């Protein structure tokens, strides 16, 4: 297994840990790197980077052997690695954030100077495209080994965000674009583990049905199966600054995720 990283996200805006099982973890929103020219254009709200998928690497660390992990190192305010590069909305008619968000999840502006068309295209080429080239290459490598690959896209979000959804999110928000992006066996496996987890709540294809990554790569007829997991951050951390890790909650969560991911990695979908 190999690790591919860079100290400078502008040189290599992602990290890769290569494994040889069928399972690939995608982590598009845990990065906190912001180039200086982008940071200076953000306002104080933007610089707070409150919409980070905090601690995603730590949540999944060591849960399953021989797994491939592709993680974006840049922050989603630079450009969102889980949005359609064309700029098309994931959820037409609903409040959401775009390829380069103009507001945070509470609807507050994040820019002192909003990015223009040239900024968007530059960042798409410098960050979004390389991340997805790396993810696509790893899925192809794993598929060549097994005849299929499984992408499990790792996300988290505050459990209460009125601008985006009503009420409180379930703990596990499973997205398969209504069953399109993966084999029924994979969807059923994840649903079973979440439903059987005492003290946790779950939903399939609720507010989150899978982002662009899941929808783009999830082509079961081509041997690529994709599923998104959006965790409520209340399951493992403090949901306000300083966004602290909660050891007790995280231990309970990881006790659910570990067996599930190990069973996913052992699936034969060829």
N, C-alpha and C positions, 0 to 999 in steps of 0.2 A: 504494500500500500504506500501511496505517496501523498505528500502534502505540498500544495502549490500555493504560495502566498506572496504578497509584496508589501513592503512598508509604505509604499506610495499608491493610493487607490487610483491615481491618474495613470500610473504605469500598468497596474493590473487590478481592476476594480472588483475582483472577486477572489475568494479562496476556494480551493478544492482539496478535499480529502478523498482519495480514491480507494474504493473497496471492490470486492469481486462478487458480492451477492447481487440478486436482481434488484435490490432496493436502493433508490436514490432519494435523499432528502434535499429538497430545495428550501433555502432560507433567504427570501428576497428582501425582507424588511427589518432585519436586525442591525444593519450597518449604521454607523454614526459618523462616517467620514464625510466632510463637506469641504470642497476646495475653497480657498480663500476668496476667489472672485465670486463664488456663489454665496458664501457666508456674508459678505459685505452687502449684498443685495437683499438679504432677509431683514425683516424687522425683529423686534425683541421676541414676539410670539413665535416667529419661525425659528429663531436661534435656540428656543427652548426645546425643540424637537420632541414635543410631547407625544407624537404619533408613532414613535418607534415601537417595533415588536421586541420589547426588552427581553434580554436573557434567553432568546430562543436557542442559541448554541448550548447554553448551560442546561436548559430543560431537557435536551435530547442527548447530551453527552454521555457516552458509554452505555446507552440503553440496548444497543444491538451491535453485534460484531460484524466486521467486514462490510460495512455500509459505505456508500459514496455520499459525500455531502458537498453541495455547491452553495456557497453563501455570498450574497452581495455585500460589499464592504462600504458602499456609498449609501447615504441616507435617502429615503424616499422623497425628500423635498428637493434633492438634486434632480432626480427623475425616478419615477416609480417603476420598478422592474416587474411589477405584476399588472401593468396596464398595457392595453393594445398600443403598439408603437404608432399606429395611425391616429391615435387620439380618440377613437370611438369609445363611448361610455360603456362601462360594464353593466350598468343598471339604468337604462334609459327611463326617465321620468322620476327617478328617485335621487335624493341627495347622495352624492358620492364625491370622491376626489379624482382628478384626472391624471394624465401622463406626467405632467409637472403640476402638482397641486397649487392652487391659488389661495386656499384656505386650509386651516387645520380641521380636525374632525368635529370641532364645535362650531364651524362656520366662520371663524375669525380669520381675517386676512393675515398672511404670513410674509408678505413681501413689502419692502420699502420701494423696490423697483422690480416690477413684474417682468419675468422673462419673456422675450419676444420670439418670433418664429426662428430666427437664427440661433438663439440660445437653445431652443428645444431640439433643433436638428443636431447641433453640436453635441449636446448631452446624450441624445439618442445614439449617436455614433460612438461616443467616448465611454459610455457606461452601460446603457440598456443593451445595445447589440452585442458587446463582448460578453456580458453576463449570460445572455441567452445562447450565444455561440458555444460557450463553455458547458452550459447545461445540456444543450442538444448533443454535444460531442460525448458527454458522459453517458447519456441515455443510449446513444448509438453503441458505445463501447460495451455497456452492460448487456444490451440486447444481443450483440454479437456473441457474448459468452453463453447466454441462456436461451436465446430465441425470443425473449420478451424482456421488458423492463417495467418497473413500477416506480412512478414518481409520487412521493408523499410530500406535499407542499406545506411547509410549517409556518403558521401565522399565529398572532395573538392580538387582542384588542381589549380596551377597557370594556367592562361589562355593561356600562350605562353611558350612552352617548345619544341624547335626544335628537341631535341634528341628523343622525344617520338611521336611528331605529327607535321604536317605542319600547318602554319598559326595560327589562333586564335580560341580557342574552343568556341562553343556556351555557353550560360550561364547555361542552363540546359541540362545535358547529361544523358539520361534515358537508362538504360540497363535492358533487359529482356531475353538476349541470344536469340534474334530474335523470341520472343514470346513464348519461351519454359517454362519460369520459373513462369508464373502467368496467371491467368484468363484474357481473353481479356477485361473484364470489368474494371479490375484494370489498365491495361496498357492504355486503352482509357481514363480513368479518369485522370491519371497523364498527359498524352499528352494534354488533353483539357485544364487543368489548366495552363500548361506551355505555350501553344500556345496562350492562351487568355491574357497572362500577358503582358501589354503594356511596351515597352522598353526593353524586354528581348528576347533572342533567345533560341531555343531549337532544339534538335535532338534526335531521337530514334535509339538506336543500331548503333551509329556512331563509333568513336574511342573507346568508352567504351561500351561493351555489357553486362557488369555485371561480377564481379570478381568471385573468387572461392566460396565465401559465397553465393552469389545469385544463382550460378549454382548448388551448392551442396544442398542447402535447398529448392530451388524452385521446388517443385513437386506437381503441382496442383491436380493431380489425387489422391494424398495422403492427400490433404487438407492443404498443406503449399504453400503459394503464396509468391514469393520474387521478389523484384524490387530494382535496384540500382539507386541512384541519385548522379551523380558526378557534383557538383556545381563548376563553375569557381570562383576562389577566388576574382576576380575583382568585383563580385556582392556584397561583404560585407566587404572587408578588403584591406589593403595595401599589395601588393604582393612582398614586399621586407622587409628585416629587418628594424624595429623590428616587422613586421607582425601585424601592429596595426589594431584594429577593427575600421571600418568606420560606424559611427552611422547612417548617412543618407542613405547610400547604404544598410546597413543591415536592416533598417526599411522597405525599399521598398521590399527587398527580403522576409522578414518574412511576409509581407502582402500577398504575393503569397503562401508561404508554409503553412501558418496557415489554410486557408480554404481548401486547398488540403488535408492536413493531417487529418483534422476533417472529411472530406467526406470519406477518406479512412477508418477511424476508424468506420464509420457508415455503411460501405458496408456489405452486407450479401452474402458471397460466399459459404455458406453451401450447 
